[in-house]
């Protein structure tokens, strides 16, 4: 591997960063990141980045603002130390759901975050399954938007019954569901939901036939687990077989998500390592690594 490349790990994804470095057969760059007692974040690069192509692995996952700030501090340190190019690898892009205004008194925070990243000197972004693909348009720098659908779909291919249907839990995920359905050679069902608040949604109707069929519910992310839990209830009410698999790219699993998902009908949950997940004693959950996808993208720079 080109020795003009340095890969730094922020504190959000140490495991994923290590797996990417192993795939590339390079050591991780030496650095430290820490928080002062008042909450301020600081980082220190412990090797030269002068004229090097720097990659910083940092999801802006919870604690979102701390991880975001740490990424910005990394980028600032690299720019001031004369890095040739700074690529932020943001496997999970926090604030992606704030991609539009719902009224004239709201910010578009995803756009604001993109502006700040460019201001501190980030030259390029690599990310996965953005909540809304148009977020790429908030950047003037190149954004390589990868997808975990192929890895998750291939992992599931031999595990699911032939009559499985792919369920999109809302209209925003139909395109992703169609990609899964193509890999699994099956059809798509769409659940219409209405958002009642930032945390509450209600299923209004199901478009497509689920009676006596096992279901694969897909989504870009699970946060509190509410969307999936309600989708499972709606599918069972519509006569689906109680054989449900869930596949998501980003498993935030916050609050009581694990409890919400401990439904008898959910046989397996697949999520990737874009977010560090504590899967201890959680036999339902399988983590699939996206490290090979990201490493492949970095290799293109050689
Ligand atoms: C919504 O549009 C997203 O794609 C997810 O379905 C949603 O954000 C998941 O959140 P939760 O797990 O809290 O229902």
Boltz pocket constraint, residues with backbone or C-beta under 6 A from the ligand:
constraints:
  - pocket:
      binder: B
      contacts: [[A, 97], [A, 169], [A, 170], [A, 172], [A, 199], [A, 219], [A, 220], [A, 221], [A, 222], [A, 223], [A, 224], [A, 225], [A, 226], [A, 227], [A, 228]]
      max_distance: 6.0
